[in-house]
Amino acid sequence: MNLPLRLVLALILPVIVDAFKKPIIRLDDARFLDYRPPGPGDVRTSCPGLNTLANHGFLPRNGRGITLTSLMVAAFEGLGVSPETTGLITMAGLLDSRNPLDHVFSLADVHMSNWGIEHDGSLSRKDRAEDPDVTRFDPDTWEVTYNELRKIPLINALDFGRARSVRVRNQRRMNPSFNYNSRVASTSAAEIAKVMLTLGNMNGWVKLEYLQPFFEEERFPYHLGWRPHWFSADIGSVLGTAAFVLSADPASLSRTSDGIVSLPSDILSRIAPKNISMTRELIEIIRGAGFDHPGPFDEINRITSGRSLVLY
């Protein structure tokens, strides 16, 4: 039976359109090699990962006009980050700053204190008390981190944790107002975990040479052979890796000014929305962004059911 062309198009066009809506990682995406540092009027934040996404055009190059949805898609297509991870952390920032989940923001907003994401003791920035411009890469600060990391060419979570410990102890000496609280400990450990899981290989090792352009230039190490992995840095892996980071030096990293942070559940409670039931809205946002892989939804279900204590 020959169907009329109009009917055939009516049947297949929705499928084609839906396919184009789905976020996808293209290893030959021209943006990976199209690196452009920020120009006059462009804004950036204190996070090398977000700045790298903007420098390569996965986020708007001017650093403006960003939404929760566009950030999830950019982090996935550029770094392979599973959307529930980006969603949970960004959702917490939006809610803490009393913004709606469909709020349009800039990279300059992300490091504002009311978002609760920016923190002292950065691996590559001075504390706000030392330099109010926390978007600025600081070679001296990075040197403290790098001198510890450079001891081995292939770095795991414990190696990164030891480097983080050196930074924390150094900053306690340098900045009398340095406040290493449970949120700082959790956020910084999760940040390291995301770097490890996105720049590293499937066995949990990251090359030192990949970290240099990422932190120093805020540039993908694509030219050095790095490639993103699909759905890397899912929230379960981030929490587990972050706990390993803290275990490198519990006295310096897990012991904070307002309690002990050591378990994945401790970390989750500090980086995710306080009202975990908000994840129901996140599920719909992830679906609306075009993601249909079961992984992100399974991860959210584990968190909301409390099984993260067992599985991570």
C-alpha positions in Angstrom: 0.0 0.0 0.0 1.4 3.4 -1.0 0.8 6.1 1.6 0.3 9.7 0.4 3.5 11.8 0.8 1.7 14.2 3.1 0.8 11.3 5.5 4.4 9.9 5.4 5.8 13.3 6.3 3.3 13.7 9.1 4.4 10.4 10.5 8.2 10.8 10.3 8.7 14.5 10.8 8.0 14.4 14.6 10.5 11.6 15.0 13.1 13.6 13.0 12.5 16.8 15.0 12.6 14.9 18.3 16.0 13.4 17.3 17.4 16.9 16.7 16.1 18.1 20.1 18.1 15.5 22.0 21.4 16.6 23.5 24.2 14.7 21.9 28.0 14.6 22.2 29.7 14.9 18.8 33.4 14.1 19.1 34.0 16.0 15.9 32.1 19.1 17.2 34.0 22.1 15.8 33.5 23.9 19.1 36.1 21.7 20.9 38.8 23.4 18.9 37.2 26.8 18.6 38.8 28.3 21.7 38.3 32.1 22.2 39.1 33.8 25.5 36.6 36.3 26.8 36.6 39.7 25.1 35.6 43.2 26.3 32.1 43.1 27.9 32.1 39.3 28.3 31.5 37.9 31.8 33.0 34.9 33.5 32.8 33.2 36.9 35.1 31.5 39.4 34.5 28.0 37.9 37.0 26.9 35.3 34.5 24.4 33.9 31.8 26.9 33.2 34.3 29.4 31.8 35.7 26.7 29.5 32.2 25.9 28.2 31.8 29.6 27.4 35.2 30.0 25.8 34.3 27.2 23.4 30.8 28.3 22.6 28.9 25.6 24.4 27.5 28.4 26.6 27.0 31.9 25.2 30.5 33.4 24.7 29.5 36.6 26.4 28.5 34.6 29.5 24.9 35.8 29.5 21.4 34.5 28.8 21.9 31.2 30.5 19.1 29.0 31.9 19.1 25.8 34.0 18.1 23.9 30.8 20.8 25.4 28.6 23.4 24.8 31.3 22.5 21.1 31.6 22.7 20.7 27.8 26.0 22.6 27.5 27.7 20.7 30.4 26.6 17.4 28.8 27.6 18.2 25.2 30.9 19.8 26.2 32.0 17.8 29.2 29.7 14.8 29.2 28.3 15.7 32.7 25.1 13.8 33.4 22.3 16.4 33.6 21.0 15.5 37.1 24.4 16.6 38.5 24.3 20.0 36.8 20.6 20.3 37.6 20.9 19.5 41.3 23.8 21.9 42.0 22.3 24.7 39.8 18.9 24.3 41.3 20.3 24.7 44.8 22.0 27.9 43.7 18.8 29.3 42.1 16.7 28.4 45.2 19.2 29.8 47.6 19.3 33.1 45.7 15.4 33.1 45.7 15.2 32.9 41.9 12.6 30.8 40.0 13.9 27.7 38.2 13.3 29.3 34.8 15.5 32.3 35.8 17.8 33.6 33.1 21.2 34.3 34.6 24.8 35.2 33.7 28.1 33.5 34.7 28.7 36.6 36.9 25.7 35.7 39.0 27.0 32.2 39.8 29.8 33.4 42.1 27.5 35.8 44.0 27.4 34.9 47.7 23.6 34.3 47.7 24.0 31.4 45.3 26.1 29.6 48.0 28.5 28.0 45.4 31.6 30.3 45.4 33.9 29.5 48.3 37.3 30.3 49.8 40.2 28.0 49.3 39.9 27.6 45.5 42.5 25.5 43.7 43.3 28.4 41.3 41.8 31.6 42.7 42.6 33.9 45.7 39.9 34.2 48.4 37.5 37.0 48.0 39.1 38.8 51.0 42.4 38.8 49.1 41.0 39.7 45.6 37.3 40.6 45.1 37.6 39.5 41.5 37.3 35.7 42.0 37.0 35.2 38.3 40.7 35.9 37.9 43.1 32.9 37.6 45.9 33.4 40.1 49.2 31.8 39.1 50.5 31.8 42.7 47.5 30.0 44.1 47.5 27.5 41.3 51.2 26.9 41.8 50.5 25.6 45.4 48.0 23.1 43.9 50.1 22.2 40.9 53.3 21.6 42.9 51.5 18.8 44.7 49.8 17.4 41.6 52.9 17.3 39.5 54.5 14.6 41.6 52.7 12.0 39.5 51.6 12.2 35.8 48.4 10.2 36.3 46.3 11.5 39.1 43.6 9.8 41.1 41.1 11.2 43.6 43.4 10.7 46.6 46.2 12.6 44.8 43.8 15.4 44.1 42.6 15.3 47.7 46.2 15.7 49.0 46.6 18.7 46.8 43.4 20.1 48.1 44.6 19.5 51.7 47.8 21.5 51.0 45.7 24.4 49.7 43.4 24.3 52.8 46.3 24.2 55.2 48.1 26.9 53.3 45.0 29.2 53.2 44.4 28.8 56.9 47.9 30.3 57.4 47.5 33.0 54.8 43.9 34.2 55.4 42.8 34.7 59.1 39.2 35.0 58.0 39.3 31.7 56.0 36.1 29.7 57.0 36.3 26.1 56.0 32.7 25.0 56.8 30.8 21.9 55.8 29.4 23.5 52.6 32.9 24.6 51.5 34.2 21.1 52.1 31.4 19.4 50.2 31.3 21.9 47.3 35.0 21.8 46.7 35.2 18.0 46.9 32.3 17.7 44.4 34.1 20.2 42.1 37.2 18.1 42.1 35.1 14.9 41.5 33.6 16.5 38.5 37.0 17.4 37.1 38.3 13.9 37.7 35.2 12.2 36.1 35.0 14.5 33.1 38.7 14.9 32.2 39.8 11.5 33.4 39.6 8.0 31.9 37.0 5.3 32.8 39.4 3.9 35.4 39.4 7.1 37.4 42.8 8.6 36.4 43.3 12.0 34.8 46.5 13.1 33.0 48.4 16.0 34.6 48.8 17.6 31.1 45.0 17.8 30.7 44.7 19.9 33.9 47.0 22.6 32.8 45.0 24.1 29.9 41.8 23.5 31.8 42.8 25.5 34.8 45.4 27.9 33.3 43.6 28.8 30.1 40.1 27.5 30.7 40.4 25.5 27.6 39.4 21.9 26.7 42.5 19.7 26.4 41.0 18.3 23.1 44.2 19.1 21.2 46.1 16.8 23.7 43.8 13.8 23.0 41.1 14.3 25.6 37.5 13.4 24.6 34.3 13.6 26.7 32.4 10.5 27.9 28.7 10.1 27.7 26.9 10.7 31.1 30.2 11.0 33.0 30.0 12.7 36.4 26.6 11.2 37.3 25.6 12.3 40.8 26.3 9.0 42.3 29.9 8.9 40.9 30.4 12.5 41.9 29.4 11.8 45.5 31.5 8.7 45.8 34.6 10.3 44.2 34.1 13.4 46.4 34.1 11.2 49.5 37.4 9.7 48.3 38.9 13.2 47.9 38.0 14.0 51.5 39.5 10.7 52.8 42.9 11.8 51.5 43.4 13.9 54.7 40.4 13.6 57.0 41.9 15.9 59.6 42.2 18.8 57.2 39.4 18.1 54.7 36.6 16.3 56.6 36.8 18.2 59.8 35.1 21.5 59.3 34.0 24.5 61.4 30.5 23.1 61.7 30.9 19.4 61.8 32.3 16.3 60.0 31.8 15.7 56.3 32.9 12.3 55.1 30.1 10.3 53.6 28.4 10.7 50.2 25.2 11.5 52.1 27.0 14.3 54.0 28.1 15.9 50.7 24.7 15.5 49.0 23.0 17.3 51.9 25.2 20.4 51.3 25.2 20.6 47.5 21.7 19.7 46.6 18.4 21.6 47.2 17.4 21.5 50.9 14.0 20.3 49.9 14.8 17.1 48.1 11.2 16.8 46.8 12.2 19.5 44.3 13.8 16.7 42.3 10.4 15.9 40.9 10.5 19.3 39.1 14.1 18.5 38.0 13.0 15.3 36.4 10.5 17.2 34.2 13.2 19.8 33.3 15.6 17.1 32.3 12.9 15.5 30.1 12.0 18.9 28.7 15.7 19.4 27.7 15.4 16.3 25.5 17.2 13.7 27.7 15.6 10.3 27.5 18.4 8.1 28.7 17.3 6.2 31.9 20.6 7.0 33.8 19.8 10.5 35.1 16.3 9.4 36.2 17.7 6.3 38.0 20.2 8.5 39.8 17.5 10.9 41.0 15.4 8.0 42.2 18.3 6.6 44.2 18.7 9.9 46.0 15.1 10.5 46.8 14.6 6.9 48.0 17.6 7.1 50.3 19.4 4.3 48.6 22.4 6.6 48.0 23.7 5.6 51.5 24.0 2.0 50.2 25.0 2.5 46.6 27.5 5.3 46.8 
